[in-house]
Amino acid sequence: MRPILRHFFLFQANRLPGLVLLLLLLVVGMRGSCAASVKGPDTLRVRANLEELYVGPYNYSLLIDPTGQLTLADVQKPQYAAGFVRGDKVPTDMEQTGAYYWMRLIVRAEGPQDQHWYLDMFDSHINDISFFPDLGSERNSVHTGADRPLATRKFPYKNFLFRLSLEPNQSHVYYLRLRSNSKTSFLSRLRTEQPLSVHFQTEYGLLGGFYGVLLIMVIYNLCLYAFIGEQTYLRYVLYVLSSSLVFLAEDGLGFQYLWPAYPTLNQLVIAGSPILLLLTFSYYARQFLDAPQRLPRYDSWVRAVVLLSTAALVLDTVWLDSGWSFWLFLLPYGMIYYLAFRIWRRGFRPAGYFLLAHAMVAVSVGFLILRKLGINTFTNTATVYSMNAAFVVEVVVLSYALGEKIKGIKDLTIKAQAKLVKQLRKKHYAQDQLVEQLRRNQELKDQLNTELESLVALRTEELRKQSDTISAQNRELLQANGLLALQSSAIEKLNTDLQRDLQEAKTARVMSKEVNFGEFSQIYPDKDACLVYLAGLKWSEGFQCRKCGHEKYCDGREPHSRRCTRCRYVESATAYTLLQKCKFSIIKAFYAVFLIYTHQGNYASQELSRVLDLRQGTCWSFSQKVLEAMKRRRQAPDFDENEDWTNVLLDATGSAEEEPAAGEEELQKSISGKKVVL
């Protein structure tokens, strides 16, 4: 039978869907015949010399609970107990929303038992499962499932493991309440502690080696991609990673070790990883086979079918939930295999390795589809883990195929280089002739260069003599320029000294209290000069915004104002100073502060009004403001008796509208009666 199927696959691969349908019909027929012929007892019998026992559909009975409301006490009542049917007679597709299955298992312990027995359920994708070890109470029940975190399981194992309490020479009835959103099986095995520990070591050791091989291949191909730059290696890495995600979701190791506290994520990975595998497999296979270059029209159809199938699978997973979405995988995978077959027929050897590598994968996928359909005829340890073994073989074969492909590319490159060498030889002969002609031209050029060199030498000697003459003249000019520079620096020094002396004289006049308003205006000639001086005095230690504390600024609209670059707050030069909101000329305000300060506050408002040509009330109010500022300045910790009068300008707490203090009224009366003569 196998040679016939092999011949049928190699020469009629375009009939792959028909072959799959035929195989499914044969399997269904064999399953029906086996089920009809098997008649086993409902009671499982365990003995002291027995270490494990397979639990098939004929060893347990099932009761469908469409409402999901039955309790342990209800299913033990006669009207419900009579409804239990042997497991091989009940379909386990669970298509009814909210439907539960009650599973009844009878175990009899014959003779004394020196080891504990455990029920190991193979299907790790059952959404909700409750195990009741005691018939009379639900107190010791275990409630877990794929929809619950791994911590709800008494044993942190990828499958569901329950301990059975057995008494010698007694029959025990165990109930399990199960619900699954997909087709499932209730196959399990009874094991004692010793074979269970051996099984754990063997199973996890093999799975660890399997995932170790996948990790090595990922790292190896990533290194090849980094050194060679061939994109096929990167696509193969994506394919291996998506396959690893499928395996982690299928065998339950992902839920056990990677996301044990996130059952929703586990369901998402179970549903989405096959779709991701389809995308990465097509993405890798098309480039590995060079499909866009070898079969461009068929490749565009393959790409379109893959995208449409992916969209349909996402739609079915998110909204429809038909349970038949795996049929949508057959068309794109079949088209990709047919693509590889056609390219192999055209003489591309790596395509043959591709077909060989995926032959075992296709068989293992067939076993997976049978399990998804609820057909458990071929369900055993070998078929369950056949995909892992097939994928390891695929990894080895595809790695060799990638090497063959690179070798083929290298051979083509060598052939192209040989053709290029022949062309280069022809060009070399022409280049030899050209070199001979260039040699003759070089001789003529050397003769001409010799003649030119003699002429250049004569001309160079003439230029040298002229250069010596010019150098002598330049030295004379440099000496003259040095003398002029000394004279200029002396004149400039004299001008600087005169200006400094003049400024010191003016400043001395101002500080001597014997300066009139005209002389004072020469130092502060206009409003701009006053604002420049006031801004420099105010921000002598740097700018800092009063709103946000930022130290960066730019010029504001008003002259000499500053705007914060962060909060856009604008502060003028007079803000928070003695001259804030001053209603008369800032030059007169400067002079008024100077007069009052230099006379230590003993300057009458009538005299100030006459000198500044202002109303006496205005002068009196401003005098009060200056006096308060002087008083606060004397009380400051950093006050110096010999400090300049301009420090009073920075007072920001005084206000012209404030009432004078009680202790200052007599001082103002005495001041108003005095006049200071300039």
Secondary structure, 3 states (H helix, E strand, C coil): CHHHHHHHHHHCHHHHHHHHHHHHHHHHHHHHHHHHHCCCCCEEEEECCCCEEEECHHHEEEEEECCCCCCHHHHCCHHHHCCCEEHHHCCCCCCCCCCEEEEEEEEEEECCCCCCEEEEECCCCCCEEEEECCCCCCCCCEEECCCCCHHHCCCCCCCEEEEECCCCCEEEEEEEEEECCCCCCCCEEEEEHHHHHHHHHHHHHHHHHHHHHHHHHHHHHHHHHHHHCCHHHHHHHHHHHHHHHHHHHHHCHHHHHHCCCCHHHHHHHHHHHHHHHHHHHHHHHHHHCCHHHHCHHHHHHHHHHHHHHHHHHHHHHHHHCCCCHHHHHHHHHHHHHHHHHHHHHCCCHHHHHHHHHHHHHHHHHHHHHHHHCCCCCCCCHHHHCHHHHHHHHHHHHHHHHHHHHHHHHHHHHHHHHHHHHHHHHHHHHHHHHHHHHHHHHHHHHHHHHHHHHHHHHHHHHHHHHHHHHHHHHHHHHHHHHHHHHHHHHHHHHHHHHHHHHHHHHHHHHHHCCCCCHHHHHHHCCCHHHHHHHHHHHHCCCCCCCCCCCCCCEEECCCCCCEEECCCCCEECCCCCCCCCCCCCCHHHHHHHHHHHHHCCCCCCHHHHHHHHCCCHHHHHHHHHHHHHHHHHHHCCCCCCCCCCHHHHHHCCCCCCCCCCCHHHHHHHHHHHCCCCCC
